[in-house]
Amino acid sequence: DKSVIDTKDLSGIEFKVTAKEDIYSNNKLIYKENDEVGKYNLDAKGNLCISSLPIGKYELQETKTINGLVLSDKKYEFNFKDEQGNKIFELNKEIKNDTTLIEISKTDITGDKELEGATLTVLDKNGKTIDKWKSSKNSHKIEGLTVGETYTLREEIAPNGYTIATDIKFTVKNTADSQKITMKDKIVEVTKTDITTGKELEGATLEVIDKEGNIVDTWTSTKESHKVKGLKENETYTLKEITAPYGYEIAE
């Protein structure tokens, strides 16, 4: 659904070459087994040419990569054998990196299915918006978030009748597997009942007020319970009866 990978410059990708045996040239020991031959960066287009290695066995391994890619732990062995008296050997290898993949689900408290209509954002550690979308019947996938970085999943607007969930912080792991983040929304229902019968009482005017005194939701009670709109998880609110049905006292 969203890719944030920038592959215009691949020169930040680094490889290390290691000798996998004692390597000689003109009967002189050049590298001992497990000696590091050198570290090399790709060019901007992603090419790397290592030349003038003495004949012998080597190992190539990625040591740094760019944002959005998974650092590979694969080791590639190269064995140059001088069996026919040749003086020059050439070997080409194509190496591909996986990308990180974050899958975000928005569900109700049961977690059974995706919840449509929530406005969600992912922010980086500096508060910059990386992605913003409205939840649908399907989970939302983001490719290329940086390994080791911590991001914040925030619900800006909840679907009608649901509370706004608290932020979720998540750190991207160095894996090509899909990393799933689930944010769940709760429902707060208010019932207005008769103290003796327990039945829903129609005609009462009710308000929910936040701690600053702002009216969050107002309604007139019916035969059905009311799903309160505009609530935020972990916030404290006051439920207030403004007018009571005829013949009833206003509740505390």
C-alpha positions in Angstrom: 0.0 0.0 0.0 2.9 2.3 0.7 6.7 2.1 -0.1 9.2 4.4 1.4 12.3 2.9 -0.1 14.7 5.3 -1.9 17.0 3.3 -4.2 18.4 6.2 -6.1 21.8 5.8 -4.3 22.9 2.3 -3.3 26.4 3.4 -2.3 25.6 3.0 1.4 25.6 -0.8 1.0 28.9 -2.3 2.2 30.5 -5.8 1.7 33.4 -7.4 3.5 35.8 -9.9 1.9 37.5 -12.4 4.1 40.2 -15.0 3.2 38.9 -18.6 3.9 42.3 -20.2 3.6 46.0 -19.1 3.7 46.5 -17.3 0.4 49.9 -17.0 -1.3 51.2 -15.1 -4.2 54.6 -15.9 -5.7 55.2 -18.2 -2.6 54.6 -15.3 -0.3 51.8 -15.4 2.3 49.4 -12.5 1.5 46.4 -13.4 3.8 46.0 -15.9 6.6 42.8 -17.8 6.9 40.0 -15.5 8.3 42.0 -12.3 7.6 39.9 -9.4 6.4 40.9 -8.6 2.9 38.9 -5.3 2.8 35.5 -3.6 3.0 33.9 -2.3 -0.2 30.9 0.0 -0.9 28.7 -0.4 -4.0 28.5 2.5 -6.4 25.3 4.5 -6.6 23.8 2.2 -9.2 24.5 -0.9 -7.0 27.6 -2.3 -8.7 30.8 -3.5 -7.0 34.0 -4.6 -8.7 36.8 -6.1 -6.6 39.8 -6.8 -8.7 43.4 -8.1 -8.4 42.7 -10.7 -5.7 45.4 -13.4 -5.5 44.1 -16.9 -6.4 42.5 -18.6 -3.5 39.2 -19.1 -1.5 37.3 -16.0 -0.3 34.0 -15.2 1.5 31.8 -12.2 0.7 29.3 -10.9 3.3 27.1 -7.8 3.5 28.0 -5.6 6.5 25.9 -2.5 5.9 22.7 -1.7 4.0 20.5 1.3 3.3 17.2 2.3 5.0 14.3 0.0 4.2 16.4 -3.1 3.3 17.0 -6.1 5.5 20.7 -6.7 6.2 21.5 -10.1 4.7 23.3 -12.7 6.9 24.1 -14.8 3.8 27.8 -15.6 3.1 29.0 -16.1 -0.4 32.1 -18.3 -1.1 34.4 -17.7 -4.1 37.1 -20.2 -4.9 39.6 -19.2 -7.6 41.6 -22.3 -8.6 44.6 -22.3 -10.8 44.2 -25.7 -12.3 44.9 -25.0 -16.0 47.8 -22.5 -15.5 45.5 -19.6 -16.0 46.5 -16.2 -14.6 43.2 -14.4 -14.6 39.8 -15.6 -13.3 36.5 -13.7 -13.3 33.3 -14.5 -11.4 30.1 -12.5 -11.4 27.4 -12.7 -8.7 24.0 -11.0 -8.4 22.8 -10.4 -4.9 19.4 -9.2 -3.9 18.2 -7.7 -0.6 14.8 -8.2 0.9 12.8 -5.2 2.2 11.1 -4.7 5.5 7.3 -5.2 5.5 5.0 -3.9 8.2 1.3 -5.0 8.2 -1.1 -3.0 10.3 -4.6 -4.2 11.3 -7.3 -2.1 12.8 -9.9 -4.2 14.6 -12.6 -4.0 17.3 -11.9 -5.4 20.7 -12.6 -9.0 19.6 -9.9 -8.8 17.0 -12.0 -10.9 14.7 -12.2 -8.6 11.6 -10.8 -5.4 10.2 -12.6 -2.2 11.3 -13.4 0.2 8.5 -13.4 4.0 8.7 -10.5 4.8 11.1 -8.0 7.5 10.1 -4.5 6.2 11.0 -1.0 7.6 10.7 2.5 6.2 11.2 5.1 8.8 12.5 8.8 8.5 12.8 10.8 9.3 15.9 10.8 13.0 15.0 7.1 13.2 14.6 7.2 13.3 10.8 4.2 11.6 9.1 5.4 8.6 7.1 2.0 7.3 6.0 -1.6 8.2 6.5 -4.7 6.2 5.5 -8.3 5.2 6.2 -8.8 1.7 7.4 -10.7 -0.7 5.2 -11.7 -4.4 5.1 -8.0 -5.3 4.5 -4.9 -4.7 6.6 -2.5 -1.9 5.5 1.1 -2.7 4.4 4.1 -0.4 4.5 7.3 -1.5 2.8 10.7 -0.1 3.6 10.6 1.2 7.2 14.1 1.4 8.6 15.4 -1.6 10.7 16.0 -0.7 14.3 14.0 2.5 14.2 11.0 3.1 16.4 7.7 4.4 14.9 4.4 5.4 16.3 1.0 4.2 15.1 -1.7 6.8 15.9 -5.4 6.8 15.4 -6.5 10.3 14.5 -10.2 9.5 14.0 -12.1 6.5 15.2 -15.2 5.0 13.5 -18.5 6.1 14.9 -19.2 4.5 18.3 -15.6 3.5 19.0 -13.0 5.1 21.2 -9.8 6.5 19.9 -7.1 4.0 20.8 -3.8 4.9 22.6 -0.7 5.2 20.4 1.3 2.0 19.7 5.1 2.3 19.4 6.8 -0.4 17.4 10.4 -1.1 16.4 11.3 -2.6 13.0 13.1 -5.9 13.1 15.8 -7.1 10.7 13.7 -9.7 9.0 12.0 -10.2 5.6 9.0 -11.7 7.3 5.8 -9.6 7.6 5.8 -7.8 11.0 2.1 -7.4 12.1 0.9 -4.6 14.3 -2.7 -4.8 15.6 -4.6 -1.8 17.0 -7.9 -2.5 18.7 -10.8 -0.1 19.3 -13.2 -0.4 22.2 -16.9 0.6 22.5 -18.4 2.6 25.4 -22.1 2.1 25.7 -24.4 4.2 28.0 -27.7 2.9 29.2 -30.4 5.0 30.9 -32.7 2.8 33.0 -35.5 2.9 35.5 -34.1 2.1 39.0 -36.9 -0.4 39.7 -37.5 -2.1 36.3 -34.0 -1.9 34.8 -35.6 -1.1 31.4 -34.2 1.5 29.1 -35.7 4.9 29.9 -36.6 7.2 27.0 -36.4 11.0 26.8 -33.5 11.8 29.0 -30.9 14.3 27.7 -27.4 13.2 28.4 -23.9 14.5 27.9 -20.4 13.2 28.1 -17.9 15.9 29.2 -14.1 15.7 29.1 -11.8 16.9 31.9 -11.5 20.4 30.4 -15.3 20.7 30.5 -15.8 20.3 26.7 -18.9 18.4 25.6 -17.7 15.3 23.7 -21.2 13.8 22.9 -24.8 14.6 23.6 -28.0 12.6 23.0 -31.5 11.9 24.0 -32.0 8.4 25.4 -34.1 5.8 23.6 -35.1 2.2 24.0 -31.6 1.3 22.9 -28.2 1.9 24.6 -26.1 4.7 23.1 -22.6 4.3 21.7 -20.6 7.3 22.9 -18.6 9.1 20.1 -15.3 10.9 20.3 -13.8 9.2 23.4 -10.1 8.6 23.8 -8.7 5.5 25.5 -7.3 6.1 29.1 -9.0 9.6 29.4 -11.4 10.4 32.2 -14.9 11.7 31.4 -18.1 12.7 33.2 -21.5 11.4 32.2 -24.1 14.1 33.0 -27.9 14.1 32.8 -29.2 17.5 31.6 -32.9 16.8 31.7 -34.7 13.8 33.0 -37.9 12.2 31.6 -41.2 13.4 33.0 -41.7 12.2 36.5 -38.0 11.4 37.2 -35.3 13.2 39.1 -32.1 14.2 37.4 -29.4 11.6 38.3 -26.0 12.5 39.8 
